Amino acid sequence: AVRFDGVDDYVDLPDGFANFTTGLTLEIWIYPTASDSYARLFDLGNGPSSNNILLARESTNNNLVLRVYNGTVGGATVTASNALQFNKWQHIVATIDGAGSARIYRNGLLVASGTVTVPVNITRTSNYIARSNFTTDAYYTGSYDEAAIYNRVLTPERIAAHYYSAT
């Protein structure tokens, strides 16, 4: 696992993450230790409000949000209320299919669903784990493990299998 101090630690992912026409899945194990404002699990984009796909804490509460920006316009947000717990390992997965149907899972179980904007097919060059493309947002404090990004939607059965195989 990787531990982040909430000050300046993050993972800078390579350029890419362009073609999600068949959907996408963001998967990660997290161990949050602070309620940092809008701290990111993932932020794939080209800067602030520029083709971002983000999975993040909502404000300083324990909600998770999944949101997509096409160009500079942010679309609908899917919110998983009280999805995060402090000082506990938890498996978080977010999926978006080719039509914008979005789901958030925690520990193998669906905790939120709705519709978001379908990500535009464009190369993203500012791609992070534990850091936001928006300078006013906090860095993540806690630990991460086994982060994965798929260019397809994992089935609920596969998500549950990933969770239960690790526990």
C-alpha positions, -999 to +999 in steps of 0.1 A: +000+000+000+010+036-004+005+062+024-003+098+015+003+127+040-025+150+027+001+177+020+018+170-013+018+132-019+001+118-050+005+094-079+010+110-114-005+086-139+006+085-176-012+104-204-040+085-220-074+074-206-091+086-238-114+059-251-141+048-227-168+041-254-173+006-240-174+020-204-150+024-176-143+011-141-123+028-114-113+004-086-092+010-054-087-001-018-086+030+005-079+036+042-089+073+048-076+090+079-088+126+075-118+143+059-099+165+034-122+187+014-129+172-021-099+149-018-096+127-049-094+090-052-090+095-090-090+126-112-083+119-149-084+151-169-066+180-187-066+205-158-094+220-138-129+216-155-112+201-186-125+167-196-123+153-160-135+120-148-134+121-110-141+100-080-138+120-048-149+128-013-178+154-014-166+184+006-154+172+040-183+147+046-182+109+041-200+110+008-183+098-024-191+115-058-186+104-093-186+132-120-176+137-156-167+169-173-170+171-211-149+201-221-154+226-192-190+216-184-196+192-155-226+170-159-247+152-133-231+138-102-238+104-086-234+106-048-229+077-024-240+090+009-218+081+039-198+056+018-165+063+036-154+052+070-123+065+088-094+042+097-108+011+079-098-005+047-126-004+021-129-015-015-144+013-037-154+008-073-171+032-097-184+022-131-198+042-161-212+024-191-213+037-227-247+054-221-237+072-189-253+048-164-231+051-133-227+030-102-206+032-070-198+001-050-184-002-015-171-035-002-187-054-031-222-039-026-239-012-047-243+020-027-253+045-054-265+047-090-276+073-115-266+089-147-235+110-156-222+125-188-205+100-211-168+108-211-156+124-244-130+105-263-099+127-258-064+120-244-061+131-208-027+144-197-033+154-160-042+121-144-039+116-107-045+094-077-048+113-044-046+147-061-071+170-078-068+190-110-085+218-091-060+237-070-084+246-042-091+209-034-072+190-007-048+161-013-059+128+001-048+117+035-046+079+042-035+048+023-044+033-011-038-001-025-045-020-057-057+009-079-070-001-113-086+016-143-105-006-168-118+005-202-149-016-196-175-020-170-168-048-145-199-068-136-214-067-101-203-103-097-167-095-107-166-065-083-179-087-054-153-113-063-125-088-062-137-077-027-142-112-013-110-126-027-091-099-007-110-104+025 
